Amino acid sequence: MAASELSVVLPRVLIVSRRTVRKNKFVDFVGEYHLDLIVSYGAVPVIVPRVSGVHMLLESFEPIHGVLLCEGEDIDPSLYDDESNHLSAEEIEEIRKQHVSDTAIDKEKDTIELRLAKLCLERNIPYLGICRGSQVLNVACGGTLYRDIEKDLSSNLPQDKRVVHIDYDNYDNHRHIIKIIENTPLHYWFKDSLEDDKMEIYVNSYHHQGVKKLAQRFVPMAFSHDGLIEGFYDPDAYNPEEGKFIMGLQFHPERMRQQDTDEFDYPGCTFAYQEFVKAVVAYYKKLSTSFQKPIKLNQEMEKKRKIIVRSFSLARNIYEGSSQMHPSKESDLDAGAEFLESNTALSIQQETRLIEMGATVRNGCSYLEKLMMNEEREGLARKIMGKMSVEQLSDLKSFYNMIGQICCEVLERKLQDIVNEVAS
């Protein structure tokens, strides 16, 4: 396969960059480990820059086959039901000084990532949240966060239950134990590394916030000894082979590597990315199939389709002036007229345009009056279409495309006639 074809063929995973200061200017970056794993398993990472206004341009990044959200600053507390009002101003200032790089709220990044998370939830687009990305996912679904684990959680626990979740003096090599829940994806990924049925592994940790109230749709996959949720997923949206994957991990499996090497702590560290990309590829194929391959109709539907197509074709020939219709054939137009009448809701502007172009079926004026639909009839039409099968909706979409093509051709001809008149 030619290299130039890869960007067209491979599925796309959106990753939002993080902003930092370098040489007195802002620069955007994404950790290379994330990018390397996405590429190695067969997808293309598409970096969404954290730039003001990008949250209004997310449609420009379509098609989206997967979203990976990773590290970044604290999420704005106003975006979730912050219950940390008991913290004093002095305590909040202490938190800011202790975690300087994380407590500078980035509202643009919050907006971009929350919109992407909600888009994934609406469309069932595969989503993997790492660290902050898991917190974004939880907040997007109505969950809450600890504003600071040490002050909100650890201070209320006995010393032997407390867990260090961030160690600036031993940043990349710091590890703590998590207990994995049986029969979850994490269990299957790390099962060969679990000793004596303890269901425990050591993970890295770079965060001072975490999930407080888990959103209702999610199920925990792991806890640290202080009770903090270290991983969760939506069991109803998890089947990588079918393109389903909604998950959040508080730790960083891509960075769980032995000191001064690229060798992973456990074989299962890469499985999150491997299964995520598997879901992305399956989602991509499913999406491509639904748009590229025509749906096969049964014999009865195919017969109806041909009758309606003939009706539209006959109407097109008449209004283009390429043929004359014999009165005995007038009934052939009924199928197209009835189809439009039962399935089409046009605005007054669209109706006026159709009248001007003479592109209606049969008697334009009298037929268009029937198409005048108020809000009640439009609502009824939407309900009817909601009950239509995939095949019927596909057929309807094909017909609309045909009507659009007819309108364009007739409009182009009329505009050309006007230009010719002006020129003469």
Helices and strands as residue ranges (DSSP letters): H 3-9, E 12-16, E 18-22, E 25-29, H 32-40, E 44-48, G 54-56, G 58-61, E 66-69, G 77-79, H 89-98, H 107-123, E 127-130, H 132-140, E 145-146, H 149-152, G 154-156, G 159-161, G 168-170, E 176-180, H 185-190, G 191-193, E 200-203, E 210-211, E 219-224, E 229-239, G 240-242, E 244-249, G 253-255, G 267-270, H 271-292, H 299-319, G 327-333, H 334-343, H 348-357, H 364-370, H 375-387, H 390-423
